[in-house]
């Protein structure tokens, strides 16, 4: 999945700026409408109390790439 995200950044240069523009905000793959097992691994579902439940691996990967972009350590 990391390779797919790197390819997206490579093919969509505006995405790099959009990602960096998120600052330090948490990125969540919102799977509230599809909270199945796979969805809760890749994303998180918002609960009625406003909390998120799920592993949110995709969001974490985007945040890791954002940090790598800032430090100049993203592979080309």
N, C-alpha and C positions, 0 to 999 in steps of 0.2 A: 504494500500500500504506500509505503514511503516513496518508492520509485514512481508510482502513479502521481503522487502529489508533486514530486520534483518535475515530472513531465508537464503537469498543468502549469506550474510556475514558468517553465521554459517556453511553452507555447502561448501563454497568455500573460505578457509582460505587465499588463495593468493589474493583474491579480497580485503581483508582488507588492505593488504600492498599496493596494487595498488591505492586504494582510498586515503590512507594517503600520498602516493607519489605524489598526485596531488597538494600538498602544499595548497596554498590559491587561486588557480585558480578557476574561475567560471566553474561550471559544467552545461552544457546545453544538454538537450535531443533534438537533431537536428531533427526536423520534416519538414525541408524545402521541402522534396519530397512529403509530405502528410499534407499540412497545413489546415486540416479540423478543425472543432470545438473542437473535442476531442484532436486532436494532439496539438492544440494551448493551451489547458489547461495543458496537461502533459509536453509539450515541448515548443519549440520556433522555428520559421522559420527565416532563415537568409535573410535579404533584400539586394537588389543590392548595397546599400550604406554601407553594412557591419554590420548594426545594427540587433538586434534580436527582433522579435515581438512574444509575447506569454507569458503565465503565467509561464511556465517552472516549474511546481510543482514537477516533478520527479527530475530535477536537484537540486532544493531547498532542497528536502528531502535527497538526497545524501550528499549535503553540510552540512545539519544539523547533519546527522549521522557521517560525518567526524569530525565535531566539538565535538560531543559526544564521539567518540572514543578517541580523543586527551585528553579529560577531564576525561576519565574513567567512563563515565556515560551511557554507552550503556547497556541496559538490556540483560541478557544472556538467 
